[in-house]
Every structure is written in C-alpha cells, then in structure tokens.
Amino acid sequence: MANERRMLVLRAVIEDYIRTQEPVGSGALTRGHKLGVSSATVRNDMAALEDEGYLVQPHTSAGRIPTEKGYRYFVDKLATVVPLSKAQKRGIRTFLSGSVNLDDTLRRSARLLAQITGQVAVVASPSLARSALRHIEMVPVSSATVLVVVITDTGRVEQRTIVTAARPSDDVLNQLGSRINAACQGESLRRAADGIRLFSQDEPDAPMRSFLEAVARVLDELATQEQTSNLYMAGTSQLAHRSVSDMASLASLFDALEEQAVLMRLMTALTEVSQLHGVGIAIGSETHTPGLMHASVITSGYGQSTAGISKTPGNASSDSTTVEPVAFVGSIGPTHMDYANTIPAVRAVAKYLTEFMLNEEGEDETDDDTD
C-alpha cells in the first residue's frame, strides 16, 4: 500500500471500529480525525481500500469494517503500541510479588492480564522439556518403594514412585541423591537421565544398576510428558459482555477455549515464531483453528531455559542466543480487540514472570519505552 493518506484512512477506520464495533463512514472519519481532505476524498480512499481487500462494506448503506487483511496490515505497520505507565508496571510487580508459589503466581498473572486487557488471558506452566534439573531427592516410602522428587529450575516440582525388589538403604539413597545433584544439576531432564545411566555403568551391583535405570526413566518420562503442563485461564466471563453482533463467533470461541491441547499447540508455536513487538500474533484464519476464525491470539514467552546449554567453555550450544522461554503468556479475543494496549500488556506480564522465575529484585522499573 503505497498511498500514505490511504494508510492513515485505514488506521482511522480500524481505530474507530475497535472503539465502537460499528461500521465506519467517511463523514465520521473526517469529523473525528485530522485527515486534511474532504469527506468525498475519504470515501474514495475507503472504496479503494475495499477493492484492495483491507475493508469490507457489510451493507450497501453502511460504512466499512476491517477485514482480516486490514487487521494484519494495521498490526504490522500502523498500530501505535502504547507503553505501560510506571504505575501500571509497579502494580504488576506488586500484584505478582504477593504470590506464595509458582502456581499462585501463574494464576495471578492470568487474572491480572485479563483485567488489564478485557480479553481472555491464558498462562502456561513451564515446559518440562525446557526445564533443567535443580534438585533431585529420593525418599524411602516402604521396603520396596522410593519416592523420587524432582525440582526444576523453572519451579516445577514433580513426584514419581519407583517400586524395586531391592531398595537401597537410606544412607545409600542420600549418597545417590548427592551424586546425581553434583553431576547433573543444571542439565536438561533428558541429559540428566543420560548422566545417571553413564555412571550406573560403573556400578558393580546389578540391583543398584536396575534402580538407577528406573530413576533415569523417571526423568525421561517427565521430559516427554508435555501434557503435564497446565493452562491457567481467566477472563472468560468478560466475553459475555460483548455486543450482540459478537454472539455467534463467541459461541465457537468458547468451544475453542475448551480444547486446551489445541490451544497449547497453537500458542506454543506462535511464541516460537519470529516475533513482532516481542510477541507472536495470529489473526483469524492464521490460527488454523475453527473456533478462532473470528479471534486474535497474542502470545509472549516468559522465563529463560538453560536446559541443554553446555557447561563446557567454547561449546557452540552455550551461546546465549540459544536461550529459549520456558512457557507463554497469551491473550485471546475478537479480531477487533485493542491491539495497541493488549500487546504491551501481554509483553509486560511475560517480562515480570521472567523476573519472578529468575528471582530478580531491585529498584529497576524497566522503563524502556518499548513496553
């Protein structure tokens, strides 16, 4: 779209439609925006934008509304992202700092994001595949049962039981735990499992080798069980306050929100793609999800995975550019959502979740105007 004035007209139409959810006419645009041209000129520009697929006229006598193509151009080129104020940033940090554990923090984050944006907020718990081992402990439960407690660097705590014919003594279990922690702390769960298998090869006692293999299998299974990640959702009740014209699309949106496995795949993939404004955005058909054809999804990754980053100096995998987020924060709403305010809100909550995960504290308000 080469015509600069036409871009201004498109921005004005979309901003007005986001605010009112009513078709926008040329007269309203000339009265409400300083376009510097007549209503007839604006009308011609709107007709051209319709021909190019950015706008559509729902009724002959009505004004225009944005198409999916129009929203995409607006998000990519025209939207002015509004930075959060210092007070808003301080409020986010204060609200999240009152949490008692990771689950509470994620629930608070979802509620907070829903309140800020007026959309449905979704927060995923950290991915075990991207988590590193912080601590492992083996607790004797009975003469044949051991409870394996795995704590990751992302705050996840997982417990699994091992049934063994020859349970190691309490002292041996403590020694094994210390040995595994010393050798495998900071490694991905899968690499930690490989490490356990490596030093089990030097174990002369067959029952002990069998027990160590069982511990390694626990870590392997955790690393592959992505379905154990939880989705924390808030704000669905706010959808009920949408306009009557939204009701048909909202019914399918509610159905889509019930499909948590589908949402997890979509929002994880969206977080991993090349990101705009520090977020991933899918609009309508870009979601490839039937219930979200009239919705937009905005996500941002949080946390910094160190899993799999080599401890060996000079190893290419130790490059800090390989650090990935451990999960995502996201907002789901109609395509006419307020992108300018939702984008920085999603990004800010992700940033402060990362801060929480890294146990960062201090006076810094992260006053970068890109928020």
N, C-alpha and C positions, 0 to 999 in steps of 0.2 A: 504494500500500500504506500504509494509514493506521495500522495497528496497530504500535506501536513494539516491543512484545515479539516480534511475529511477524518483524519485521526482524532482531532480534537472533538469533532462531532460524535464519533464513535465512543470516545471516552465519556462524553457528556450523557449520551443515551444510556450507557451501561451504568454509570453512577446514579442517574435518576431512577433507572429501573430497579437497581439494587435497593434504593431507598424506599420506593413506593410499590413495587411489583405491579405497576400499571403500565400499559403501552405508552410510549413517549412520542409526543407530536412535535413538529417543528416550532410551533408557537411557544410551547413550554420551554423549549431549549433556548430560543432567543431571549425569552424573558428571564430565565434562570441562570444563563451563562453568558459571559462576555466573549461572544464569538466574533463580533465585529462585522457581521454580514446580516443580510435581510432574512426573513423567515422563508422566502421563496428559494433563496440560495441554499439554506439549510435543508429545505425539503428536497432539493435536487441532490444534495450530498447524501441524504438518507436513502434516496432511491438508488443511487449508485452503490452505496454500501449494501443495500439489499441485493442488487444484481451480483455483487461480489461474494455474497453468502455470509456477510457479517451480521446482518439484521434480517428480520422477517416481519411481515405485517399480518398479524393473526386474523384481522377482519378488515374489510375494504375501507370502512370508515374510521378505523382505529389508527393509532400511531404504531411505531415499531418496537420490537423487543429484540434482545441479543440472541444470536444463535450460539451453538457450541463453539463454532469457529470464531465468533466475535469475542466470547469469553476468553478463549485461548490467546487471541491477539492482545486482549486487554491485560491479561496476567503477564504475558511475556514482554510486552512493550510499553504499556500505557499506565498501569496501576502505580500509584504512588504509595509505597508502603509506609505506614505511619509508625514511627518508633514508639515504643512504650515509654511512658514518663518515668522519672526516677521514683515517684511514689508508687507506680504500678510495679516496678521491679522490686522495690523494697517490700511491697505487700506480698509478692510471690514468694520471696525468700522467707519472710516471716511466717507465712502460712505453712510452707513446707518444713520449716525448721521445727515446728511443733510436733512432727510425727515421731512415733516411737520405734518403728522398724520399717523395713523396705516395703512390705505390703501396705502399711498405712500410708507411706509416702506416695505410692503409686495411686492409691485410692484418692488421696487428697489432690494429687496432680490432675486426675480426671475431673474431679468436681470443680477444681479451680479453672481449668481450661474451658469447661462447659459454661461456667459463669461469665468468663471474660468474653467469649465469642458468641454465646447464644446458640451454639451448634452442639451436635453430639460429639463428645470427646472420648477418645479411645487411647489407652496406655497399655502397652505390652510389658510383661515382666521380662527380665533379662534372659536372653537366649543361652542355654547351657552349652551349645556348640561354640559360642564365642566367649565363654567364661573360662577363667583359669582357676586352678586349684589353689585355694588359700590355706586350707587345713583339712586333714582327714583324721578321724578318730574311730577306733574300733572298740566297742563296748560289749563285754560279755553279758549275755542275757540269760542263758542257761548252759547246761553242759554240752549242748550241741548247736547253740545259736549265738551268733555275733551280730550286733547292730553296727552297721557302717554309717557314720555321719560324715557327709561331705559338705564343706563350706567353700563357696566360690568367691572370687574377687568382686563379683557383682552383688554379693549379699544373699545369694540363693543358698538355702540350707535344705539338703536332701538326705533322706534316711532310707536305707535298704537293709534287709536282713540276709544273712548267709547261714545256711544250715550245713554243718560239717560233721563228719564222723569223728574227727579228732580235733577238737577245739584247742587252739594254743592256750597256754596259761595266761593269766592276767599280766604278768610281767613281760611275757613274750609279745603280747598284743601291744603293750605300751612301747616296747622297743621297736616293733614293726611300724607303729604309727610315727614314731620319731624318725625312723629311717626313711619312710616314704615322704614325710614332710620335708626333710632335708634335701632329698634328691629331686622331688617333683613339684615343690611349691612354685607357683608362677607359670607352670606349664598348662597347656590345654588339657581337658579331661582325657582326651584320646592319647595325647603324648604321655600323660601321667600313667595311663594304663600300660602303654608300651614300656615305660621305665620300670614299672613293677615286674613285668614279665622278664625284663632284661636281667634284673638282679635275682629273680627267682631261679634263673638257670644255674646260679652258683650254689643254690640251696641243696644240700645232700639228702635232706629228709623229704621223701615223696609226699607224705601228708601235708607238709608245710608248702611244698610247691603247688599242690592242689588248692590249698587255702589262698595262696597269693594269686593264683589264676582266677579264683572266684572274686577276689577284691578287684582285680583288673577288669573283669566282666561287668562289675557294678559301674565302674567309670565309663566303660564303653557304652553301656546301655543308656546311661544318663546323657552322654554326648549325642546320642541319636534320637532321643525322645523329645523332639521339639514340641509335641502336643502337650507336654507338661508346662509350657509357657501359658500364663494366664492373661486374659484381656480384661482390663478394668474399664468399665464404660459408665459414662454419666451424661445427663442432659437429654435423654430420650423423651422425657416428659415435656420438654420445651417445644418439641415438634408439634404437639397438639395445639399450640397457639398460632400455628401458621395460618395463612389465608385459606379460604375455601378452595381457591383455584389450585392449591398445592395438594389437596387431599388425595387425589388419585395416585400421584407419584409418591406421596408419603407412605401409602399402604405398602407399595413394593419396597420402599426404603426400610420400613420396619421389618419386613421379611428378610431383607439382606442383612440387617443387623443381628438377626438370629443365627446366621451362618458364620460362626466365629472362625472356623477353619478357613473359609473363603476370605474373610476379612484379614486374617493373619497373613495369608499368602500375598494378597494384594498389597497390603500396607508395608509388609517387609520388602517386597520387590520395589515398591515405589520409593522407599527410603534408600535403597541401594543405587538407584539410577542417578545420573548426572543431575545435580540439584540446582534449583533457581532460588535465590534469596536464602539459601541454606535449608530449603525444604523441597520435597517432591510433591508435585501437584498433578492429579488426574481429573479430567472434567468429562462428565457424561460417558460417552462410549469408550473413552480412553481407559476407563476402569475395567472394561471387558467383563462386567458383572451385571446380569439382567436387572437386579433390583436397584442398581445405582446409575441407570441410564439418564436420570434427571438430577443427579447429585454430583458434588465435587468432593474430592478427598485430598486433604493436605497432611503431609507427614514430615517429621524430622527425627533423626536418630539421636539417641542420648547414650551417655556412657562411653568409655573408651576401652575396647577389648585389648588385652595384652596377650591373650591366648595364642600360642603358636609363634610368638615373636622370640626368635632365638636369643639365648643368653650369651652366645659366642660372639665376641667382637669381630666385626668385619663381615659377618654373615649377612647376605642381602636381605633376608627376611626380617632383620632387625631394624630396617628403615622405618622411621616413624610414620611415613606416608601410608604404611600398610595398616595402621591402627584403624579399627572399624567400630561403629557404635554397637552396643550390645542389644538394643531393642529400639522401639519407636514410640513417639507421641503423635497423635493424629486428631484431626477434626473432620467430621463428615456433616454435610448439609446440602441444601439445594444449590443448584448451579448459580443462583442469584445471591449467594452468600456474600458477606462483606469481606472480600479478599484483602483489602488494604489493612484491616485490623486483625483478621484471622491469621494471616501469615506471620506477623511478628509475635503474636501470642503463642502460636504453636512452637516457634523457634525459641522463645524465651523460656517456656516451661521445660523444653528439652535441655536448654543450657543449664538451668538451675537443678534439674535432675542429675545431669552430669556432674555438677558441682557437689551435689549430695553424695553421689557414688564415689567421688574421689576424695571426699572428706575435706574439701577446700573451704576455708573460712577466711574472713578478713573484712576490711573496710571497702574493698573494691566493689563498686556498684555496676561494673561492666558497662560503662557509659559510652559504648560505641554506638554511633548513630545508625548502625545497620540493624539494630534490634527493632 
